[in-house]
Amino acid sequence: MAQLKLTDSDLAAALVGFEFERGRIEGAIREIREILGGGRSEPATSAEIAKPRKKRSAAVRRRMKIAQQLRWKKIKEAAERPQAEPAKRKKRQLSARGRKNIIAATTRRWATVKAAKEASKSAVAKKAAAGKVAAKKTAPKKAASTKRGTNAVKKVAAAKPKKAVAAPEQPVAVGA
C-alpha cells in the first residue's frame, strides 16, 4: 500500500477538525455530569468519594468470612455438574490354591539357590584342600628362595615333626 504524502495544510485542517470534535465530546460529558452530579462540572476526586473505613471486631470479621465462604460454596455447587462416581475396584484376594502354588515355587527357588551355594562351598573347599597339599610340597622351596636365606628353611624344618620309620616286627625264633 502506498503511503500518502501529507502537506502542512492537510495536517492543519485535520487538527482543526479534531479540536472541534473534542469540544463537542467535552460538551456532552459536561451535560451528563450535570445530570448525575447536580451541576458539578469537574470530576470528583477519590478522596471525596471514599468513606473512612469502619473498624470491625474479630467476631464480626469471622462471621463475614463464614458468610462469604457459604456464598462461594453455593456458587461452586451450582456450577458443578453432578457426575456419576466411578465404581470402586474390589480388592483382589488370593485363593488358597494360588497361595500354595506361590509357596511351592518359592521353596523350589530357594532350594536351587541353597544347592548352588553348597556346591560352590564344596568346590572351594576342594580347591583349598588341594592348595594346602600343594603348598606343603612347595613350602620349603619357597622359603629357601626368600630374602631371609637358609634360616627360614631351618625354622620350617624344625617346626615339622619327623615321622619315625619303624622296622616291621618279625617273630623271633626261640630255641631253634
C-alpha positions in Angstrom: 0.0 0.0 0.0 1.4 3.4 -1.0 1.9 6.0 1.7 0.2 9.3 1.4 2.3 12.4 1.5 0.8 15.0 3.8 1.4 18.6 3.5 1.3 21.2 6.2 -2.1 22.5 5.1 -3.5 18.9 5.3 -2.2 18.5 8.8 -3.6 21.9 9.9 -7.0 21.0 8.6 -7.0 17.7 10.4 -6.0 19.4 13.7 -8.9 21.9 13.4 -11.3 19.0 12.8 -10.1 17.0 15.8 -10.3 20.1 18.1 -13.9 20.7 17.0 -14.7 17.0 17.8 -13.0 17.3 21.2 -15.1 20.3 22.1 -18.3 18.6 21.1 -17.4 15.5 23.2 -16.4 17.6 26.2 -19.8 19.4 26.0 -21.6 16.1 26.0 -19.6 14.9 29.0 -20.4 18.2 30.9 -24.2 17.7 30.3 -24.1 14.1 31.6 -22.2 15.2 34.7 -24.7 17.9 35.4 -27.5 15.4 35.3 -25.7 12.9 37.5 -23.8 15.1 40.0 -26.2 18.0 40.5 -24.4 20.6 38.5 -20.8 19.6 39.0 -18.6 20.2 36.0 -15.4 18.8 37.5 -14.9 15.1 38.2 -15.0 14.1 41.9 -11.7 13.0 43.4 -11.2 9.7 45.0 -10.6 11.3 48.4 -14.0 12.9 48.4 -15.8 9.7 47.4 -14.0 7.3 49.8 -15.6 7.0 53.2 -13.5 6.3 56.3 -13.1 2.6 56.9 -15.0 1.2 59.8 -13.2 -0.9 62.3 -14.8 -4.3 62.8 -14.2 -6.8 65.7 -12.7 -10.2 65.2 -16.1 -11.8 65.7 -17.7 -9.7 63.0 -14.8 -10.4 60.6 -15.2 -14.2 61.4 -19.0 -14.1 60.6 -18.3 -12.2 57.4 -15.7 -14.8 56.4 -18.1 -17.7 57.0 -20.9 -15.9 55.1 -18.6 -15.4 52.1 -17.4 -19.0 52.2 -21.0 -20.1 52.1 -21.8 -17.9 49.2 -18.9 -19.3 47.2 -19.8 -22.8 48.1 -23.3 -22.3 46.7 -21.9 -20.8 43.5 -19.4 -23.7 43.0 -22.1 -26.4 43.7 -24.4 -24.7 41.2 -21.6 -24.7 38.6 -20.6 -28.3 39.1 -22.4 -30.9 37.1 -23.3 -34.0 39.1 -21.2 -36.8 37.8 -21.5 -40.5 38.5 -18.8 -41.7 40.8 -16.6 -44.4 39.2 -17.2 -47.8 40.8 -14.6 -48.6 43.4 -12.4 -51.5 42.4 -12.9 -54.6 44.5 -9.8 -55.5 46.4 -8.2 -58.6 44.9 -7.8 -61.7 47.1 -5.5 -64.6 46.7 -7.1 -68.1 46.6 -5.8 -70.9 48.7 -4.6 -72.8 45.6 -2.7 -69.7 44.3 -1.1 -69.3 47.7 0.1 -72.9 47.7 1.5 -72.5 44.2 3.4 -69.4 45.2 4.8 -71.2 48.3 5.9 -74.2 46.3 7.6 -72.1 43.7 9.4 -70.1 46.3 10.5 -73.3 48.1 11.9 -74.7 44.8 13.7 -71.4 44.0 15.3 -71.3 47.4 16.3 -75.0 47.2 18.2 -74.3 44.0 19.9 -71.3 45.5 21.0 -73.3 48.5 22.2 -76.2 46.4 24.2 -73.9 44.2 25.7 -72.3 47.3 26.6 -75.7 48.8 28.1 -76.8 45.5 30.3 -73.6 45.4 31.3 -74.1 49.0 32.4 -77.7 48.4 34.2 -76.7 45.2 36.0 -74.0 47.2 36.8 -76.5 50.0 38.2 -79.0 47.4 40.4 -76.3 45.9 41.6 -75.2 49.3 42.4 -78.7 50.3 44.3 -79.2 47.0 46.0 -75.9 47.5 47.1 -76.9 51.1 48.6 -80.1 49.8 50.4 -78.3 47.0 51.5 -75.6 49.5 53.0 -78.2 51.8 55.1 -79.8 49.0 56.3 -76.4 47.8 56.7 -74.6 51.1 60.4 -75.4 51.7 61.4 -74.4 48.2 59.6 -71.1 48.6 61.1 -70.4 52.0 64.6 -71.1 50.6 64.2 -68.6 47.9 63.2 -65.8 50.2 65.4 -63.0 51.3 65.9 -64.5 54.7 68.0 -67.2 53.3 68.6 -70.6 54.9 67.5 -69.6 58.4 63.9 -69.8 57.2 64.4 -73.3 55.8 65.8 -74.4 59.2 62.8 -73.0 61.1 60.4 -74.7 58.7 62.3 -78.0 59.0 62.4 -77.7 62.8 58.7 -76.9 63.0 57.7 -80.1 61.2 57.8 -83.2 63.3 59.5 -86.0 61.6 57.9 -89.4 61.4 60.0 -92.2 62.8 60.1 -95.2 60.5 59.7 -98.4 62.5 61.0 -101.7 61.3 58.4 -104.3 60.7 58.0 -106.6 63.6 59.2 -110.1 62.9 58.6 -113.0 65.3 61.8 -114.0 67.0 62.5 -117.7 66.9 63.5 -119.1 70.2 65.4 -122.3 70.6 66.0 -123.2 67.2 
